[in-house]
Amino acid sequence: RVVTTLDVSVVVSACICGVFCGIYGLPFVRELNQRLNEADDMLSIYVAAGKQDERGKPRKGLAMLTLVGFIITGALALDIWVWYRIAHKMKKENQDSDANVLGYCPFYALYYILMMFHVLFAQSALGISNRFRRLNVALYQVFPEFNKTPIIEITSVSSTNNVSEKLDNAVEKIRGITTVSHARPLVVHPQPLLTPDRVIENMAYIHASLSTGVILVSNTFGVALLAVLGSCLLHLVATSYFLMVELVGDKDAVFSWIQALWLFIHIFRFLLTVEPCHITNVESRRTMAIVCNLMRTCQESVAKERVRITNVTESW
């Protein structure tokens, strides 16, 4: 009874925290989406295929939502069937055993709220990770030598500064991008003039905006995320306990398999929370390495100061 009560309590508390954090964090989510859209618009200048890649993101998000919904629906259906099977065996002792199983249906419905919170957080974290990745791609295109040279390689700093020349070449390529208006034929609109300092300033602004997005995600999901992670860990312990009791006691193969299934689902929940954070952290650290290499190479005072500000923001 203690383990069952604990199992129910952590699910209910995690759902309540998720609902309140979702209502309270709605302004933060709107600001996050605005910043991500702004980052897409600015990065599309430097990464030609950026907008085309972003078109497939809603499909990936819908695929994740469908997969999670299918898994949790299948697990709940199997769990209800197993408990009805156990209730049918206990019907001689308790005539209300079937009604007791039916009373757990509202509790099972809470799992949909819990899993949707997992998906919402994963999509938010992966959204920031994708923009960090595109920022790194843009930096590699502006400074291609950083993509060819391993980060851990120790090289001497040349006294001759060639970063401005490389920036000028990259900017010349960006200037050549034109858009054609279909309202009138043969009307060409060139992109606005981008100086090397302007390129670094745009990159720094995108990075600062994404760093603010990380803070917004923390403000929106922080408390609920602690409750969800706590429920994952407690469910892993409780499910393992039920599985060991069944293997030692009645040795019901069907019940044992359903407990093993729930064990894997709780592991999946844990990974669905932790892995997006890990991916975002990897991409942000890659950005830090690129910026450090840029500071080591750049000699111009104005450009170096802008890069230094970017690095300070990253460290913060």
PEVENGI-V688286 format. One record per run of one state. SS is the DSSP state (H for helix, E for strand, L for the rest). FROM is the first residue (numbers start at 1). LEN is the number of residues. If there is no record, write none. Layout:
# PEVENGI-V688286
ss = {SS/SS}
from = {FROM/FROM}
len = {LEN/LEN}
This chain:
# PEVENGI-V688286
ss = {L/H/L/H/L/H/L/H/L/H/L/H/L/H/L/H/L/E/L/E/L/H/L/H/L/H/L}
from = {1/2/25/26/47/50/56/57/90/97/103/105/143/145/149/163/176/178/182/187/191/196/249/253/298/301/316}
len = {1/23/1/21/3/6/1/33/7/6/2/38/2/4/14/13/2/4/5/4/5/53/4/45/3/15/1}
